[in-house]
């Protein structure tokens, strides 16, 4: 029994020692060099980037405190892979009532906390993108699935390497009161002037990155950090109040 306990202790000590190594194999963190990425991390001779071009008509409604949009996305598959569906980011959905952001949020109430700070612990704000329609390249309503802050769109035909396809989306969302519930974007109301100041971000559904390392980058957005995006051209028309 003593020998057995000694053996277990030595094994545990060895495992702990290995987990605290100052030096690790780089293969644990960096992928093996290939034709897409060299050992230095620089692009290889077969490196590619997807392209997403946007045409947008955006309207800010200061009576309803909402943003609505009609966008057309032209997505070009520069990868060697055939894509059967597309993934889009719905960053505004972090403010939806069923958002995981609320579930993991923590905040301590300290002496001297303001009413607004306490109010942020619970709010019933109806946030998130409201998707009215998604149309594929044929102009027909596409099948799509919203998963929190991500949306998968099933395209009618597989998108082969070198080909492009289009998506059209109609959507809107409520703008949050950033002074009441916080956030980097939203509106601030000035009672004396009966006017609003807007800071708007993440106001349109956008394409996720597809690369040779992870495939589709479709991890949930919880409010901190920003994801990379495919490059593209933007043509944007924005209608706002004249005051």
Secondary structure by P-SEA (a helix, b strand, c coil): caaaaaaaaaaaaaaaaaaaccccccccccccccccccccccccccbbbbbbbbbbbbbbbcccccccbbbbbbbbccccccccbbbbbcccccccccccccccbbbbbcccccaaaaaaacccccccccccccccccccbbbbbbcccbbbbbccccccccbbbbbbbbcbbbbcccccccccbbbbbbcccccccccccccbbbbbbbccccccccccccccbbbbbbbbbbbbbbbbbcc
